[in-house]
Amino acid sequence: MPYQTAATPRHKGWWLDQINNRLVAVYNGTEVFDFDTNDMAVAQALATVGITSASGGITATTGNIVATAGDMRVTAGNIRLGAVEAFGTTEPTEWIIFKSGTQPAGTITTSGGLGADDTTVQKIVAGGTINSVQT
């Protein structure tokens, strides 16, 4: 019979899940990640040192993507705020592109920001209210 689960609750190491055709890493009987023909699935927090590269896309389905130091950089393409399917195919390149959003109301307690409604690009300055960007 194919081996499916870790041997004991104290098992630490690798095992071959022959039923699901994957290689599994286990710590104290708990699966922490696995490799199969489609992906590497990580069940715990992942910390990397150095550069992490992706030749495909990176998707965060919940939570945030946060840089605690350094810069968030886009060296080619656009930063798009809004659903991808809402953008046309002839959008500009190397721009921050806004789709219509909800304006904040009243005084904003932030360092600043940019946004857009249906007709204008708007700015917020520290401790101020929202104003249209002048052309």
C-alpha positions as CSV (number, residue, x, y, z in Angstrom):
1,M,0.0,0.0,0.0
2,P,1.4,3.5,-0.8
3,Y,2.7,5.6,2.1
4,Q,0.4,8.6,2.7
5,T,1.0,10.2,6.1
6,A,3.9,11.0,8.4
7,A,5.0,8.0,10.6
8,T,4.3,9.7,14.0
9,P,3.3,13.0,15.5
10,R,7.0,13.6,16.3
11,H,8.2,12.9,12.7
12,K,10.7,15.5,11.3
13,G,12.0,15.3,7.8
14,W,10.9,14.3,4.3
15,W,8.5,11.6,3.1
16,L,7.1,10.6,-0.3
17,D,3.4,10.8,-0.5
18,Q,2.9,8.2,-3.2
19,I,-0.9,8.6,-3.3
20,N,-0.7,12.3,-4.2
21,N,2.6,12.0,-6.0
22,R,4.5,14.6,-4.0
23,L,7.5,15.1,-1.7
24,V,6.5,16.4,1.7
25,A,8.4,18.2,4.4
26,V,7.2,17.5,7.9
27,Y,8.0,19.0,11.3
28,N,6.6,17.3,14.5
29,G,4.1,15.5,12.3
30,T,2.8,18.7,10.7
31,E,3.3,19.3,7.0
32,V,5.1,22.5,6.4
33,F,5.5,22.4,2.6
34,D,5.4,20.0,-0.3
35,F,6.7,19.7,-3.9
36,D,4.7,18.2,-6.7
37,T,4.6,18.5,-10.5
38,N,2.6,21.8,-10.3
39,D,4.1,23.8,-7.5
40,M,5.7,24.1,-4.1
41,A,3.0,24.7,-1.5
42,V,4.2,26.4,1.8
43,A,1.8,26.0,4.7
44,Q,3.9,28.2,7.1
45,A,5.5,31.7,7.0
46,L,8.3,31.8,4.5
47,A,11.4,33.9,5.2
48,T,14.1,34.3,2.6
49,V,17.5,36.0,2.8
50,G,18.8,37.6,-0.4
51,I,16.8,38.1,-3.6
52,T,13.7,36.1,-4.4
53,S,12.9,36.0,-8.1
54,A,9.9,34.9,-10.0
55,S,9.7,34.5,-13.8
56,G,5.9,34.3,-13.6
57,G,3.6,36.4,-11.5
58,I,3.4,36.7,-7.7
59,T,-0.1,36.7,-6.3
60,A,-1.2,37.5,-2.8
61,T,-4.7,36.2,-2.4
62,T,-5.1,37.5,1.2
63,G,-3.0,39.9,3.2
64,N,-0.6,42.5,1.9
65,I,2.7,42.6,0.2
66,V,4.9,44.7,2.5
67,A,8.5,46.1,2.2
68,T,9.7,47.0,5.7
69,A,13.0,48.4,4.3
70,G,14.1,49.4,0.8
71,D,11.9,50.3,-2.1
72,M,9.0,48.7,-3.9
73,R,10.2,49.0,-7.5
74,V,8.6,48.4,-10.9
75,T,11.3,48.5,-13.5
76,A,9.0,47.8,-16.5
77,G,5.3,48.0,-16.9
78,N,2.7,49.8,-14.8
79,I,1.4,50.0,-11.3
80,R,-2.3,49.5,-11.7
81,L,-4.8,50.2,-8.9
82,G,-8.0,48.4,-9.8
83,A,-9.2,45.1,-11.3
84,V,-7.0,44.1,-14.2
85,E,-9.9,43.3,-16.4
86,A,-11.1,46.9,-16.1
87,F,-8.0,48.2,-18.0
88,G,-8.0,48.7,-21.7
89,T,-5.3,47.1,-23.9
90,T,-3.9,50.5,-25.0
91,E,-3.0,51.8,-21.6
92,P,0.3,53.7,-21.3
93,T,3.4,52.1,-20.0
94,E,5.5,53.0,-16.9
95,W,2.6,54.9,-15.3
96,I,0.7,54.6,-12.1
97,I,-2.8,54.0,-13.5
98,F,-5.9,54.6,-11.4
99,K,-9.4,53.4,-12.1
100,S,-12.3,55.4,-10.5
101,G,-12.2,55.1,-6.7
102,T,-14.1,56.3,-3.7
103,Q,-13.0,59.7,-2.4
104,P,-12.2,60.1,1.2
105,A,-14.4,62.5,3.2
106,G,-13.2,65.3,5.4
107,T,-9.7,65.8,6.7
108,I,-7.2,63.1,6.0
109,T,-4.7,62.1,8.7
110,T,-2.0,60.8,6.4
111,S,1.3,62.0,5.0
112,G,-0.2,62.2,1.5
113,G,-1.6,60.3,-1.4
114,L,-3.0,60.2,-4.9
115,G,-6.2,58.9,-6.2
116,A,-8.7,59.3,-9.0
117,D,-12.5,59.7,-9.4
118,D,-14.4,59.6,-12.7
119,T,-13.1,63.0,-13.9
120,T,-9.9,64.1,-11.9
121,V,-6.7,62.9,-10.4
122,Q,-6.7,64.0,-6.8
123,K,-4.0,64.6,-4.2
124,I,-3.9,64.6,-0.4
125,V,-1.3,66.6,1.5
126,A,-0.3,66.0,5.1
127,G,-3.1,66.7,7.5
128,G,-5.2,68.3,4.7
129,T,-8.2,67.7,2.6
130,I,-8.4,66.2,-0.9
131,N,-7.8,68.5,-3.9
132,S,-7.8,68.0,-7.6
133,V,-4.3,68.0,-9.2
134,Q,-4.0,71.1,-11.4
135,T,-3.2,70.7,-15.1
